[in-house]
């Protein structure tokens, strides 16, 4: 039998206790690390999903940040009577967006660009949400005083292109100013909105300090009425019924705007032309627009009807030259502004497998039909479209064919094939 000295026994006991303490300390710190990691994971999150972009959430969702965008490779064939046909392959739209919100502070922001354009900035605004039914925004933003389709973002359109009503009576729909939006009701809903903008459209501050706004401000508003309640979440931002509204829903809207001194054909630009008073000072007429629209959805079926009337006022004693030699005759004003009536009717059906069959018919009638120099032409057109949605609206293949008939002009045929990826 082997005996150990007492000192060795005590040494072994002490070393054994040290090992136990070390193990306990290691376990304690390990558990603390895991708990802290779990707390940080729950407090701060990052995720990515096609169509939703890259999302960051901090302090248990108190602060949210999003990076997203979409790209649309596009092929277009275009043929106009009396001219050679053209073929074009490009990126129709290349959007990049950064947005976020501070929940407790009730503040949100958005920066939106389209790098397919020479001037890419589309939206740059900050918003305050004092209540759940009221939003106040300031900056450059997609306005709501145009027709319903112009309120829909480009990646959510029913066809490859916007209607001629939208393209003629607006440019991009983005304007610089202050916007107030509200929404009330449940079974019966109303959404009144007001906008006070520069009246010079997107990037109205100009390319440099010498390129300033021209004319006065633009004041407008919109009232949307939902007799059977609001659309389901997500269906408000599209004209198609991709998510298949379970109950029949529709919205009737009316919008009006008055641009005090417009210097572009549709009041969404500046410096395209100038008119003068008898003293040779710049004097621009007021440009007014009225829109009435209807949008309905039910189990994949959608229908949109839109009407626009545009007029110019305060045109008495207006001259086309600063020397005041040539006075503006009444019908001549239509050679500067898009004046008259425009109609757009479009509808479609989305199957459960993601195929969408769509059709559109449009009419434009100038205010002075017999005036050859009118900016707005007497035209009619029809469009048929076919879309395959592979992953909702985030991945789709879209094709359309458009025929345009121009009174006393050259008819046109446009065929387009577009692919869309939303990230």
C-alpha positions in Angstrom: 0.0 0.0 0.0 1.3 3.4 -1.0 0.9 6.3 1.5 0.8 10.0 0.5 2.0 12.8 2.7 -0.7 15.1 4.2 0.6 18.0 2.1 0.0 16.1 -1.1 -3.5 15.2 -0.1 -4.3 18.9 0.7 -2.7 20.0 -2.5 -4.8 17.5 -4.5 -8.0 18.7 -2.8 -7.1 22.4 -3.5 -6.3 21.7 -7.1 -9.5 19.8 -7.5 -11.5 22.7 -6.0 -9.7 25.1 -8.4 -10.6 22.9 -11.3 -14.2 22.9 -10.2 -14.2 26.7 -9.7 -12.7 27.2 -13.1 -15.3 24.9 -14.6 -18.1 26.8 -12.9 -16.6 30.1 -13.9 -16.3 28.9 -17.5 -19.9 27.6 -17.5 -21.1 30.9 -16.0 -19.4 33.1 -18.6 -20.5 30.7 -21.4 -24.1 31.0 -20.3 -23.7 34.8 -20.0 -22.3 34.9 -23.5 -25.2 32.8 -24.9 -27.8 34.9 -23.1 -26.2 38.2 -24.3 -26.1 36.7 -27.9 -29.7 35.7 -27.6 -30.6 39.2 -26.4 -28.7 40.8 -29.2 -30.2 38.5 -31.7 -33.7 39.3 -30.6 -32.9 43.0 -30.4 -31.1 43.3 -33.7 -32.0 41.3 -36.8 -31.0 41.2 -40.4 -32.8 39.3 -43.2 -33.1 39.2 -46.9 -36.0 38.0 -49.1 -36.6 38.4 -52.8 -39.0 41.3 -53.2 -38.5 42.6 -49.6 -34.8 43.5 -50.0 -32.2 43.6 -47.2 -33.9 44.5 -43.9 -32.3 45.5 -40.6 -34.1 45.8 -37.3 -32.6 47.4 -34.2 -33.6 47.6 -30.6 -36.4 45.1 -30.9 -37.9 46.7 -34.0 -37.8 50.3 -32.7 -35.6 51.3 -35.7 -35.9 49.7 -39.1 -33.8 50.1 -42.2 -34.3 48.7 -45.7 -32.2 48.4 -48.9 -34.1 47.3 -52.0 -34.6 47.8 -55.7 -35.6 46.3 -59.0 -34.3 46.0 -62.6 -36.3 45.6 -65.8 -34.4 44.3 -68.9 -36.6 45.2 -71.8 -36.9 44.7 -75.6 -39.0 47.1 -77.7 -40.0 47.0 -81.4 -41.6 50.2 -82.7 -42.9 51.1 -86.1 -44.4 54.4 -87.2 -46.1 55.0 -90.6 -43.6 56.6 -93.0 -40.6 55.8 -90.9 -38.2 52.8 -90.5 -39.0 50.4 -87.6 -36.7 50.4 -84.6 -35.5 47.8 -82.2 -34.2 48.6 -78.7 -32.7 46.5 -76.0 -32.0 48.1 -72.6 -32.8 48.3 -69.0 -36.1 50.1 -68.9 -35.8 50.9 -65.2 -33.1 50.3 -62.7 -34.4 51.3 -59.3 -32.3 51.5 -56.0 -34.1 52.4 -52.8 -33.1 53.1 -49.2 -35.8 53.5 -46.6 -36.4 53.3 -42.9 -38.4 54.3 -39.9 -38.1 55.1 -36.2 -41.2 53.6 -34.6 -41.2 55.5 -31.3 -40.3 58.8 -33.0 -43.0 58.2 -35.6 -40.7 59.2 -38.4 -39.9 57.5 -41.8 -37.9 58.3 -44.9 -37.3 57.1 -48.4 -34.6 57.7 -51.0 -35.5 56.3 -54.4 -33.4 56.5 -57.6 -33.7 55.2 -61.2 -30.3 54.8 -62.8 -31.8 54.3 -66.2 -32.4 58.1 -66.3 -29.8 60.8 -66.8 -31.2 62.5 -63.6 -31.7 59.5 -61.4 -33.3 61.0 -58.3 -37.0 60.1 -58.1 -38.0 60.4 -54.4 -36.3 61.9 -51.4 -38.6 62.6 -48.5 -39.1 62.4 -44.8 -42.5 61.8 -43.1 -44.0 62.2 -39.7 -46.8 60.0 -38.5 -48.6 61.6 -35.5 -51.4 59.1 -35.6 -52.1 55.8 -37.4 -54.4 57.6 -39.8 -52.3 60.7 -40.6 -49.0 61.2 -42.4 -47.2 64.5 -43.2 -44.4 64.3 -45.7 -41.9 66.9 -47.0 -39.5 66.6 -49.9 -39.6 65.1 -53.4 -42.4 62.5 -53.5 -44.8 60.7 -55.9 -47.8 62.9 -55.8 -51.4 61.7 -55.5 -53.1 64.6 -57.4 -52.6 62.7 -60.7 -54.6 59.7 -62.0 -54.7 56.4 -60.0 -52.2 54.6 -62.2 -49.6 57.3 -61.6 -49.8 56.5 -57.9 -48.6 52.9 -58.6 -44.9 52.3 -58.6 -43.3 51.2 -61.8 -42.6 47.6 -60.8 -46.3 47.1 -60.0 -47.8 48.1 -63.3 -50.3 46.0 -65.2 -48.5 46.5 -68.5 -45.0 47.1 -69.7 -45.7 50.8 -70.0 -48.0 53.3 -68.3 -51.1 54.4 -70.2 -50.8 57.3 -72.6 -53.0 59.3 -70.2 -50.3 58.8 -67.6 -47.4 59.5 -69.9 -48.9 62.6 -71.5 -50.4 64.3 -68.5 -47.5 63.5 -66.2 -43.8 62.9 -66.5 -42.7 60.8 -63.5 -45.3 62.1 -61.0 -42.7 63.1 -58.5 -42.9 66.7 -57.2 -41.2 68.8 -54.5 -43.4 70.0 -51.7 -45.4 69.1 -48.6 -47.9 66.2 -48.6 -50.7 65.4 -46.1 -52.4 62.0 -46.3 -55.1 60.6 -44.1 -57.3 57.5 -43.9 -60.5 56.9 -42.0 -63.1 54.1 -41.5 -63.3 50.3 -41.8 -66.4 49.0 -43.4 -66.8 52.4 -45.2 -63.5 54.1 -45.9 -62.4 57.6 -47.0 -58.9 58.8 -47.8 -58.6 62.7 -48.1 -55.1 64.0 -49.2 -53.6 67.5 -49.8 -50.4 68.6 -51.6 -48.6 71.9 -51.9 -45.7 71.7 -54.3 -43.4 73.8 -56.4 -45.4 73.2 -59.5 -42.3 72.5 -61.5 -42.2 68.7 -61.1 -39.2 66.5 -60.3 -35.8 68.1 -59.5 -37.5 71.5 -59.7 -34.6 73.1 -57.9 -32.8 72.9 -61.3 -29.4 71.7 -62.4 -27.6 74.6 -60.9 -28.2 78.0 -59.2 -29.1 79.6 -62.5 -31.8 77.0 -63.3 -34.5 78.1 -60.8 -38.2 77.5 -60.5 -40.5 79.5 -62.8 -44.0 80.5 -61.9 -45.9 80.0 -58.7 -46.9 77.0 -56.5 -49.2 74.1 -57.3 -52.0 73.2 -54.9 -53.9 70.0 -55.2 -55.9 67.3 -53.5 -57.5 63.9 -53.8 -60.4 62.2 -52.2 -60.8 58.4 -52.4 -64.0 56.7 -51.3 -64.2 52.9 -50.4 -67.9 52.1 -50.1 -67.2 48.4 -49.2 -64.1 49.0 -47.1 -60.4 49.2 -48.0 -58.6 46.7 -50.2 -56.7 43.9 -48.4 -53.1 44.7 -47.4 -50.8 44.9 -50.5 -53.7 45.3 -53.0 -53.8 49.1 -52.7 -50.4 49.4 -54.4 -51.3 47.6 -57.6 -54.0 47.8 -60.4 -54.0 44.1 -60.9 -55.7 41.7 -58.5 -52.6 39.5 -58.1 -53.4 38.5 -54.5 -57.1 37.8 -55.4 -59.3 39.9 -53.3 -61.8 37.6 -51.5 -64.6 40.1 -51.3 -65.7 42.5 -54.0 -64.0 45.9 -53.3 -63.8 49.1 -55.2 -62.6 52.7 -54.8 -63.9 55.9 -56.5 -61.4 58.8 -56.6 -61.4 62.4 -57.6 -58.3 64.6 -57.8 -57.8 68.3 -58.7 -54.7 70.5 -59.0 -54.1 74.1 -60.0 -50.6 75.1 -61.1 -50.1 78.9 -60.7 -47.9 79.7 -63.7 -46.8 76.5 -65.5 -44.0 76.6 -68.0 -44.2 73.0 -69.4 -46.9 71.2 -71.4 -48.3 69.2 -68.5 -47.2 71.4 -65.6 -44.5 69.0 -64.5 -41.3 70.8 -65.5 -40.0 74.3 -65.8 -38.5 76.6 -68.5 -39.8 74.7 -71.5 -41.4 77.9 -72.8 -42.1 81.5 -71.6 -45.0 83.9 -72.2 -45.1 87.6 -71.5 -47.4 90.5 -70.5 -47.6 93.9 -72.2 -44.6 95.2 -70.3 -42.4 92.3 -71.4 -42.4 90.5 -68.0 -42.8 86.8 -67.8 -46.5 86.0 -67.3 -47.6 82.4 -67.4 -51.2 81.1 -67.4 -52.6 78.8 -64.7 -52.8 75.1 -65.6 -55.6 73.1 -64.0 -56.1 69.3 -64.1 -59.1 67.2 -63.0 -59.1 63.4 -62.6 -61.9 61.0 -61.8 -61.1 57.3 -61.5 -62.6 53.9 -60.5 -60.7 50.8 -59.5 -62.4 47.5 -58.6 -61.0 44.0 -57.7 -62.5 40.6 -57.0 -60.9 37.1 -57.1 -58.3 37.9 -59.7 -60.5 40.2 -61.8 -59.6 43.9 -61.9 -60.9 47.0 -63.8 -59.6 50.5 -63.9 -61.4 53.5 -65.5 -59.8 57.0 -65.6 -60.8 60.4 -66.9 -58.7 63.5 -67.2 -59.6 67.1 -68.2 -56.9 69.7 -68.5 -57.5 73.5 -69.0 -55.6 76.7 -69.0 -56.8 80.0 -67.5 -55.7 83.7 -67.2 -54.6 83.9 -70.8 -56.0 87.4 -71.6 -53.4 89.9 -72.7 -50.7 87.3 -73.0 -47.9 87.7 -75.6 -45.6 85.1 -77.2 -42.6 87.6 -77.3 -41.1 90.0 -74.7 -41.6 92.9 -77.2 -45.4 92.3 -76.9 -45.8 92.2 -80.7 -47.6 88.9 -81.0 -50.7 88.5 -78.8 -51.7 84.9 -77.9 -55.0 83.9 -79.6 -57.3 81.6 -77.5 -56.7 78.3 -79.5 -52.9 79.0 -79.7 -52.6 78.2 -76.0 -53.1 74.5 -76.9 -49.7 74.6 -78.7 -48.1 75.2 -75.3 -50.2 73.1 -72.9 -51.8 69.6 -73.2 -55.5 70.7 -73.1 -58.5 68.5 -73.6 -60.0 65.2 -72.4 -58.3 61.8 -71.9 -59.9 58.4 -71.1 -58.2 55.2 -70.1 -60.0 51.8 -69.5 -58.0 48.7 -68.6 -58.8 45.4 -67.0 -57.5 41.9 -66.6 -57.7 38.5 -64.9 -54.9 36.7 -63.0 -55.2 33.0 -62.7 -54.2 31.0 -59.6 -51.1 29.8 -61.4 -49.9 33.3 -62.0 -50.9 34.0 -65.6 -52.4 37.5 -66.2 -54.5 38.4 -69.3 -54.9 42.1 -69.7 -56.4 44.6 -72.2 -56.5 48.4 -72.4 -58.3 51.0 -74.5 -57.6 54.8 -74.6 -58.9 57.9 -76.2 -57.5 61.5 -76.3 -59.5 64.5 -77.5 -57.8 67.9 -77.7 -59.7 71.0 -76.6 -59.4 72.6 -80.1 -59.8 69.6 -82.4 -59.5 71.6 -85.6 -56.2 73.3 -84.5 -53.3 71.5 -86.2 -50.6 72.7 -83.7 -52.3 71.3 -80.7 -49.8 69.5 -78.4 -52.5 66.9 -77.5 -53.3 64.8 -80.6 -56.7 63.2 -81.4 -55.7 59.6 -80.8 -57.1 56.2 -79.8 -55.2 53.1 -78.9 -55.6 49.6 -77.6 -53.1 47.3 -75.8 -53.2 43.6 -75.0 -50.8 42.1 -72.5 -49.8 38.7 -71.1 -47.8 38.3 -67.9 -46.4 35.3 -66.1 -45.8 35.8 -62.4 -43.2 33.3 -61.1 -42.8 34.6 -57.6 -45.5 37.1 -57.1 -44.7 40.5 -58.5 -41.0 40.0 -57.6 -40.1 37.8 -60.6 -42.2 38.1 -63.7 -42.1 38.0 -67.5 -44.4 40.5 -69.3 -45.2 41.2 -72.9 -47.5 43.7 -74.6 -48.7 44.8 -78.0 -50.0 48.3 -78.6 -51.7 49.9 -81.7 -52.1 53.7 -81.9 -54.3 55.4 -84.3 -53.6 59.2 -84.8 -56.2 61.4 -86.5 -54.5 63.2 -89.3 -51.2 61.7 -88.2 -49.0 58.6 -88.4 -50.3 55.4 -86.8 -47.9 53.4 -84.6 -47.3 49.8 -83.5 -45.3 49.0 -80.3 -44.4 45.5 -79.1 -42.5 44.9 -75.9 -41.0 42.1 -73.9 -39.9 42.8 -70.3 -38.4 40.8 -67.5 -38.5 42.0 -63.9 -36.5 41.1 -60.8 -37.3 42.8 -57.5 -34.7 42.4 -54.8 
